[in-house]
Amino acid sequence: MPVVSTFTQQNMPAAADAVIIGAGIQGCAAAYYMARRGAKVVVLEKARIAGQQSGRAWGFVRAMDRDPAETRLMIEGMKLWRGLEAELGADIEWRQDGNLFLARDEAELAQFEIGAARDRIFGIDARVIAPKEVSALMPGLTNPGPGALWGPSEGQAEPRKVSPALARKASELGALFFEGCGAIAIERQGGAVASVISEAGAIRTRIVILAAGASSFRVMRGLGLDLPQQIARFTCSRTNTLAPISRIAFFGHHIGFRQRPDGSLNLAEELQVDVDLTLDRFRALRWFLPSLRDNWRASTFCLNASAWRDLQCRLPWREEARLPWIHDRDPVVPANFARVRNAVHRFEALFPSARGVQAVESWAGNVDLMPDGIPVLGPVAALPGLILATGMTGHGFGMGPIVGKLTSEVALDGKPSLDLSAFRFERYAEGRTGKSSTRY
Ligand SMILES: Cc1cc2nc3c(=O)[nH]c(=O)nc-3n(C[C@H](O)[C@H](O)[C@H](O)COP(=O)(O)OP(=O)(O)OC[C@H]3O[C@@H](n4cnc5c(N)ncnc54)[C@H](O)[C@@H]3O)c2cc1C
């Protein structure tokens, strides 16, 4: 039976200019920028558009305080964000009211000084401010700490709206999105990509964009390539509607929050790494030992239902075991309610005027981490035609539009308008990787 696109009601085509695996923000943005240039694109999504990380993020969009390789990308990325609502004809709750990161101590403040000076060389509006200025920006805050990193031009947007808006516009421009229909294999001819096998049949194509988030390593493993990607679980909550607190997106005193236009907060603990102990967690362990040592106190190792579910998916008689690229199609990712309670208590202590704060909805997402804290982007030398847009390491919502645009350029022009060499897949085999210093 032919599979029909959820968006356009069209059948799965026999051929396409490109097939994108995964309809998170990277896949949807790549589809949009390719469709805008007239390319015939098919997006395969094993579950739902933005069903994983991209619909579960907090919604911070920042250029400052990044790895220098990402900074250059985000300068262009911020320009794209500014025009996105108008281009897509959609409300994505885009605002540019600034990000404020309180320093934990004087040592972190000194680090912020160095980072802000570097960011300013790139033209990013970032500076360190004194406690008095912090209090003036956040009038209800009881403790401004030793000072903060302030980026008045940083932004925020609503994750539940952005990817669907990109997908809608891409489909208006001719892209075909198939939900509940995953990619299960790639066929080669002469060593290069020749077609993608979806759950509904084969699509001839010379270009595959892999944007499968925390499942990308499974696809790479099926191709005989080792992507040292790991998964950690991040929890977030939405609160009840509160009186106006601030339009600034805030990190500090171990929490992060932003207040949405309806008054509710997206609220979470700031640095949190819950690691569910499934078999795959041991796979790339050696790559992650240095950052594990640094983040040991913020990490929690959990033997829970995810481990049991993972084992079930491996039983040889189950569909999941026959389709390793699909594995757990739409994983249930449990929120960590101890972190939810902590975040609410800390918030109430910091903003005592905001009374009766309740987490009315809590969720978690499986975040895909790379050992050096930056994504893996661009072509793969071992398999011509395969382009990666993955490993976003907990900060890929903000990078989505620029990653989608650059990926579309690699696919259509053979090279991107910005240098992606720092992000190439081959860096791991070459041993040219640093340690992660990422802010999630
Ligand atoms: C709680 C939380 C808070 C966050 N906050 C922020 C933030 O404030 N700012 C920020 O910049 N980032 C944030 N992030 C990180 C950000 O959400 C991710 O980096 C980004 O969404 C990753 O997008 P993606 O498209 O790469 O992956 P995903 O959104 O995970 O999408 C991958 C898709 O691929 C599909 N897929 C997998 N395998 C297959 C297959 N074989 N065939 C077809 N489809 C397949 C999956 O079903 C999934 O839909 C947060 C993440 C979480 C969980």
The ligand as an ORCA input file, in Angstrom:
! r2SCAN-3c Opt
* xyz 0 1
  C      14.881     19.516     27.737
  C      15.741     20.052     26.620
  C      16.064     21.406     26.596
  C      16.813     21.940     25.541
  N      16.977     23.300     25.485
  C      17.619     23.841     24.426
  C      17.699     25.266     24.288
  O      17.150     26.019     25.083
  N      18.392     25.772     23.235
  C      19.010     24.956     22.314
  O      19.640     25.485     21.379
  N      18.887     23.606     22.392
  C      18.223     23.039     23.416
  N      18.087     21.674     23.508
  C      18.726     20.835     22.485
  C      17.927     20.817     21.196
  O      16.573     20.504     21.491
  C      18.518     19.789     20.220
  O      19.921     20.005     20.077
  C      17.886     19.862     18.841
  O      16.479     19.919     18.942
  C      18.298     18.649     18.034
  O      17.571     18.646     16.838
  P      17.702     17.442     15.808
  O      16.868     17.770     14.654
  O      19.152     17.174     15.583
  O      17.175     16.142     16.607
  P      15.712     15.680     17.046
  O      14.827     16.824     17.339
  O      15.884     14.690     18.129
  O      15.127     14.981     15.749
  C      15.625     13.764     15.232
  C      14.456     13.039     14.568
  O      14.950     11.924     13.835
  C      13.986     10.910     13.869
  N      14.617      9.628     13.474
  C      15.547      8.915     14.142
  N      15.881      7.808     13.451
  C      15.159      7.814     12.315
  C      15.044      6.944     11.189
  N      15.765      5.813     11.101
  N      14.200      7.271     10.191
  C      13.454      8.413     10.262
  N      13.497      9.265     11.319
  C      14.346      8.977     12.316
  C      13.503     10.961     15.313
  O      12.235     10.347     15.467
  C      13.463     12.468     15.573
  O      12.186     13.015     15.322
  C      17.321     21.087     24.528
  C      17.014     19.723     24.562
  C      16.218     19.209     25.575
  C      15.836     17.754     25.556
*
